[in-house]
Amino acid sequence: MRIYVGNFTFETSETELRQVFQDYGQIQEISIIEDRYTGRSKGFAFIEMPAVGEAEAAITALNGKEMNGRTITVNEARPRPERSFGGGEFGNRSGGDNSNNRDRGSRW
């Protein structure tokens, strides 16, 4: 099960998260989300726990608890919404097509 953990300090490390969550079961993966430009933590992460019962126990026990002076949010991660590229008023326009001015080349 994929778990969302939010509102922790930017300085919180993967090791700290592992120490807190491993009390509830096996951890398959921890992904701290970072700003793509600065590399700094955004204060949230996703933790993958293979056993659903262990993940649910961690959620129940840790949601609303304090960690490094911050009250953390822990819940089941929602699926990432699909991004739509294109569509809308300008979505499929490539710009510079000039399809409405086909004879323009002969004038230049």
HELIX and SHEET records of a PDB file:
HELIX    1   1 GLU A   14  PHE A   21  1                                   8    
HELIX    2   2 GLN A   22  TYR A   24  5                                   3    
HELIX    3   3 VAL A   52  LEU A   62  1                                  11    
HELIX    4   4 ARG A  104  ARG A  107  1                                   4    
SHEET    1   A 4 GLU A  29  GLU A  34  0                                        
SHEET    2   A 4 SER A  41  GLU A  48 -1                                        
SHEET    3   A 4 ARG A   2  GLY A   6 -1                                        
SHEET    4   A 4 THR A  73  GLU A  76 -1                                        
SHEET    1   B 2 GLU A  66  MET A  67  0                                        
SHEET    2   B 2 ARG A  70  THR A  71 -1                                        
END                                                                             
